[in-house]
């Protein structure tokens, strides 16, 4: 049982400010473009790359945009004097994992400054924070009946993460959630399975970098027996942050969050069942001892040493592979429809480039325009 990662996995903030008029104009134009072409509109504002979405968001937010694969997701209201909290920011797990909270916070403040968001000392309100611990343990079996809840929290089990096709485990519990947002919540789930299903390339890189530091063999995520990683997430939502603590801005966040996360890991715990009818007297499961230890070692430390460009390269290669698979699959279908036999497939493929070139030349829109459209949709993958 080894901790391969411990760190922040998500952070939501409200900012007490309004977008300046020039940015609002840029967002309005980008939103119209994105809505028409069904892809993010790319622009640069005061040196910040923006990928503007085609819709707003619930809560009165007229515009949404992000700032790249590791950038935050921003929601912006139209300026209104009666509503001073005009900005919402969701910081994603990849940025937090690769750079750590402090670097992400500095980047956030720099971005606010460039975008013209003027922030007062009381202008930050934390509305959600998630903390994650990834544990390598191929022998662990998730048993929802082994949790003990010491506070008024609801328990539900689910297996909504689809099993990887190469590993069929009928009836195997993959996730247990305790509590409900926007209060306090704990979730334990099969992170390896989610990573494979959703192609989250950063996590195998992060895990293997940690495994190397721990003197472990590299993880082969195609083999569950040596790469089974379980994630425990401790989550505090807006209600918990307001009613249970006085966490508001950055100062109280750094001062009080660790104690609150430690308490959450004690209020909900995983145990080893015994004959004792009092579940609270069951001993803690070693996995939960590991979780509690990781939480107490300091939430704000950051040990990941994976270069972001390695993750970007993995993203790009995955997208290239997806399209190559599509080309191959459609080529086989076309060969069948044209009556091509298996023996004649090599000749069929040899003639394919010329046929594709002909259709590109005959298309109603010129090639340059179509490449520009591809750039609008996928440029974020290549850093354009």
C-alpha positions in Angstrom: 0.0 0.0 0.0 1.7 3.2 -1.3 0.6 6.8 -1.6 1.3 7.8 -5.2 -0.4 11.2 -5.0 -1.8 13.5 -2.4 -2.9 17.0 -3.3 -5.7 19.3 -4.3 -8.1 18.0 -7.0 -10.4 20.9 -7.4 -11.1 24.4 -6.2 -14.0 26.7 -6.9 -13.9 30.4 -6.2 -16.2 33.4 -6.4 -14.5 36.8 -7.1 -16.0 40.1 -6.1 -15.4 42.1 -9.2 -16.8 42.8 -12.7 -15.4 42.2 -16.2 -14.2 45.4 -17.8 -16.2 46.6 -20.9 -13.5 45.7 -23.4 -13.4 42.1 -22.2 -17.2 41.9 -22.2 -17.2 42.9 -25.9 -14.6 40.2 -26.6 -16.6 37.6 -24.7 -19.8 38.6 -26.5 -18.2 38.2 -30.0 -16.5 35.0 -29.0 -19.8 33.5 -27.6 -21.6 34.3 -30.9 -18.8 32.6 -33.0 -18.7 29.6 -30.7 -22.4 29.2 -30.8 -22.5 29.3 -34.6 -19.6 27.0 -35.3 -20.1 24.7 -32.3 -16.5 25.0 -31.0 -14.7 27.3 -28.7 -13.7 30.6 -30.1 -10.0 31.3 -29.7 -8.7 34.8 -28.9 -5.9 36.5 -27.0 -6.8 39.3 -24.5 -3.9 41.3 -23.0 -1.6 38.3 -23.5 -4.0 35.7 -22.1 -5.2 32.9 -24.4 -9.0 32.5 -24.1 -11.1 29.7 -25.4 -14.7 31.1 -25.2 -17.7 28.8 -25.1 -21.0 29.3 -26.9 -23.2 29.5 -23.9 -23.4 30.9 -20.4 -24.0 29.0 -17.2 -26.6 28.8 -14.5 -26.5 31.4 -11.8 -26.7 34.4 -14.2 -23.3 33.9 -15.8 -23.5 35.1 -19.4 -20.1 33.9 -20.6 -17.8 31.0 -20.1 -14.2 30.5 -21.2 -11.1 28.5 -20.2 -7.4 29.3 -20.6 -6.0 26.0 -21.9 -5.6 22.4 -20.8 -4.2 23.5 -17.4 -6.2 26.7 -17.2 -9.2 27.4 -15.0 -12.8 27.4 -16.2 -14.2 30.9 -15.9 -17.8 32.1 -15.7 -18.5 35.8 -16.1 -21.7 37.8 -15.4 -22.7 40.9 -17.3 -21.7 43.8 -15.0 -24.4 44.8 -12.6 -24.0 47.1 -9.7 -26.5 45.2 -7.5 -24.5 41.9 -8.0 -20.8 42.6 -7.0 -19.8 38.9 -7.3 -19.4 38.8 -11.0 -16.8 36.1 -11.6 -16.7 32.3 -10.8 -13.6 30.2 -11.3 -13.2 26.4 -11.3 -9.6 25.3 -11.0 -9.2 21.9 -12.5 -7.4 18.9 -11.2 -4.6 18.8 -13.8 -3.3 22.2 -13.0 -3.4 21.5 -9.3 -1.6 18.1 -9.7 1.1 19.4 -12.0 1.8 22.7 -10.4 0.5 22.7 -6.9 -1.9 25.1 -5.2 0.5 27.9 -4.6 1.7 28.2 -8.2 -1.9 27.9 -9.4 -3.0 30.7 -7.0 -0.2 32.9 -8.3 -1.1 32.2 -11.9 -4.8 32.9 -11.1 -3.9 36.3 -9.6 -1.7 37.2 -12.6 -4.5 36.2 -15.0 -7.0 38.3 -13.1 -4.7 41.3 -13.4 -4.2 40.9 -17.1 -8.0 40.4 -17.7 -8.8 43.5 -15.7 -10.4 41.9 -12.7 -9.7 44.2 -9.8 -9.8 42.2 -6.5 -10.2 43.7 -3.1 -8.8 42.1 0.1 -12.2 40.6 0.8 -12.9 39.8 -2.8 -12.2 36.0 -2.8 -14.8 33.5 -1.6 -14.0 29.8 -1.6 -17.1 27.7 -2.5 -15.6 24.2 -2.9 -12.4 22.4 -2.3 -11.5 18.8 -3.1 -8.4 16.9 -1.8 -7.3 13.6 -3.2 -5.1 10.7 -2.1 -4.2 8.0 -4.6 -3.2 4.7 -3.1 -1.6 1.8 -4.9 -3.2 -1.4 -3.5 -4.0 -4.2 -5.9 -5.4 -6.4 -3.0 -7.9 -3.9 -1.7 -11.6 -4.7 -2.0 -14.1 -1.9 -1.6 -16.8 -2.9 0.9 -19.5 -0.2 1.5 -20.5 -2.0 4.7 -17.1 -1.3 6.3 -17.5 2.4 6.5 -18.4 4.1 9.8 -20.0 7.5 9.8 -19.7 9.6 12.9 -21.8 12.5 11.7 -25.1 13.0 10.0 -24.0 12.0 6.5 -25.8 10.0 3.9 -24.3 6.9 2.4 -24.9 5.7 -1.1 -23.0 3.2 -3.3 -22.8 3.2 -7.0 -20.8 1.6 -9.8 -21.3 4.2 -12.5 -17.7 4.0 -13.7 -17.8 1.5 -16.6 -15.5 -1.5 -16.3 -12.6 -1.5 -18.7 -13.3 -3.9 -21.5 -10.2 -6.0 -20.9 -11.1 -6.5 -17.2 -14.7 -7.7 -16.6 -15.6 -7.8 -12.9 -19.3 -8.5 -12.6 -20.7 -7.2 -9.3 -17.5 -5.5 -8.2 -18.0 -2.3 -6.3 -16.0 0.5 -7.8 -17.2 3.5 -5.9 -18.7 4.5 -2.5 -19.9 8.1 -1.8 -20.7 9.4 1.7 -22.3 12.7 2.2 -23.8 15.3 -0.2 -22.5 18.5 -1.6 -22.5 21.4 -1.0 -21.8 20.0 2.5 -19.1 17.5 3.4 -18.5 14.5 1.2 -16.1 11.5 1.0 -15.7 9.3 -2.0 -13.6 6.2 -2.5 -13.3 4.9 -6.0 -11.3 3.0 -8.6 -9.2 5.7 -10.1 -7.3 3.4 -12.5 -10.6 2.5 -14.1 -11.7 6.1 -14.6 -8.2 7.1 -16.0 -8.5 4.3 -18.6 -12.1 5.1 -19.5 -11.6 8.9 -19.8 -8.0 8.9 -21.2 -6.6 11.1 -18.4 -3.0 10.8 -19.4 -1.6 12.9 -16.6 -2.3 10.3 -13.9 -0.2 7.4 -15.1 2.7 9.8 -15.6 2.2 11.2 -12.1 1.9 7.7 -10.6 5.0 6.3 -12.3 7.0 9.3 -11.3 6.0 8.7 -7.7 6.6 5.0 -8.0 10.1 5.7 -9.2 10.8 7.9 -6.2 9.4 5.1 -3.9 11.6 2.5 -5.5 8.7 0.6 -7.1 8.4 -1.0 -10.5 6.6 1.1 -13.2 2.9 0.7 -13.3 1.4 -1.0 -16.4 -2.2 0.3 -16.3 -3.3 -2.5 -18.7 -2.6 -5.0 -15.9 -4.8 -4.4 -12.9 -2.9 -6.7 -10.7 0.1 -4.3 -10.5 -1.6 -1.0 -11.1 -4.8 -0.9 -9.1 -5.0 2.6 -7.7 -7.8 3.7 -5.4 -8.6 7.3 -4.9 -10.0 8.8 -1.7 -11.4 12.3 -2.1 -12.3 14.6 0.8 -14.6 17.4 -0.3 -15.9 20.5 1.4 -18.7 22.4 -0.3 -20.0 25.9 0.2 -22.3 25.0 3.1 -19.5 23.2 5.0 -17.1 26.1 4.4 -19.7 28.6 5.7 -21.5 26.8 8.5 -18.7 24.7 9.9 -15.7 27.0 9.4 -15.0 30.6 8.8 -13.1 29.9 5.6 -13.6 32.7 3.1 -10.5 34.0 1.4 -6.9 32.9 1.1 -5.8 33.7 4.6 -8.4 31.6 6.4 -8.1 29.0 3.7 -4.4 28.4 4.5 -5.0 28.7 8.3 -8.1 26.5 8.8 -8.5 24.0 5.9 -6.0 21.4 7.1 -7.8 21.0 10.5 -11.2 20.7 8.7 -9.9 18.0 6.3 -8.4 16.0 9.1 -11.7 16.1 11.0 -13.6 14.9 7.9 -11.2 11.9 7.6 -12.0 11.1 11.2 -15.8 11.6 10.9 -15.9 9.2 8.0 -13.6 6.2 8.3 -13.1 2.7 6.8 -12.8 -0.2 9.2 -12.0 -3.9 9.3 -15.1 -5.8 10.5 -15.0 -7.9 13.6 -17.4 -9.8 15.8 -18.1 -6.7 17.8 -21.6 -5.4 17.3 -20.5 -1.8 17.8 -19.1 -0.9 14.4 -17.4 2.2 15.9 -15.0 -0.2 17.8 -13.9 -1.9 14.7 -10.2 -1.1 13.9 -9.4 1.2 11.1 -8.6 -0.3 7.8 -4.9 0.1 6.9 -6.0 2.1 3.8 -7.8 4.6 6.1 -4.7 4.9 8.3 -2.8 5.7 5.2 -5.4 8.3 4.2 -5.4 10.0 7.6 -1.6 10.0 7.6 -1.4 11.6 4.2 -3.9 14.3 5.3 -1.9 15.2 8.4 1.4 15.4 6.6 0.4 18.8 5.2 -2.1 19.6 2.6 -0.1 22.3 0.9 3.0 20.3 0.0 3.6 19.6 -3.7 5.9 16.7 -4.8 4.8 16.0 -8.4 7.7 16.4 -10.8 6.1 15.6 -14.1 6.7 18.2 -16.9 3.5 19.6 -18.3 4.8 19.1 -21.9 4.8 15.4 -21.4 1.1 15.5 -20.6 0.4 17.7 -23.6 2.3 15.3 -25.8 0.2 12.4 -24.5 -3.0 14.4 -25.2 -1.9 15.1 -28.8 -0.9 11.5 -29.5 -4.2 10.2 -28.1 -6.3 12.6 -30.4 -4.1 11.6 -33.4 -4.7 7.9 -32.6 -8.5 8.5 -32.3 -8.6 10.0 -35.8 -6.3 7.4 -37.3 -8.6 4.7 -35.9 -11.6 6.4 -37.5 -9.8 6.6 -40.9 -8.9 2.9 -40.7 -12.4 1.9 -39.7 -14.0 3.9 -42.4 -11.5 2.6 -45.0 -12.5 -1.0 -44.2 -16.2 -0.1 -44.5 -15.6 1.6 -47.8 -13.6 -1.4 -49.1 -16.5 -3.7 -48.3 -19.0 -1.4 -49.9 -16.9 -1.3 -53.1 -16.6 -5.1 -53.2 -12.9 -5.2 -52.4 -11.7 -8.6 -51.2 -9.1 -9.1 -48.5 -6.4 -9.9 -51.0 -7.1 -6.6 -52.8 -7.0 -4.4 -49.7 -3.3 -3.4 -50.2 -4.0 -2.1 -53.7 -7.2 -0.4 -52.4 -5.2 1.5 -49.7 -2.4 2.4 -52.2 -4.9 4.3 -54.3 -6.6 5.9 -51.3 -4.4 9.1 -51.0 -5.2 10.1 -54.6 -8.9 9.7 -54.1 -8.8 11.6 -50.8 -6.9 14.4 -52.5 -9.5 14.6 -55.3 -12.4 15.0 -52.8 -10.4 17.7 -50.9 -10.0 19.6 -54.2 -13.7 19.3 -55.0 -15.0 20.3 -51.6 -17.1 23.5 -51.6 -14.9 25.1 -49.0 -11.2 25.6 -49.6 -8.6 23.6 -47.7 -7.2 26.6 -45.9 -10.6 27.5 -44.4 -11.1 23.9 -43.3 -7.7 23.8 -41.7 -8.5 27.0 -39.9 -11.7 25.5 -38.6 -9.7 22.5 -37.3 -7.4 24.9 -35.6 -10.3 26.6 -33.8 -11.5 23.2 -32.5 -8.2 21.4 -31.7 -5.6 24.2 -31.6 -5.5 23.9 -27.8 -3.9 20.5 -28.2 -0.9 21.8 -30.2 -0.6 25.1 -28.3 -1.8 27.4 -31.1 
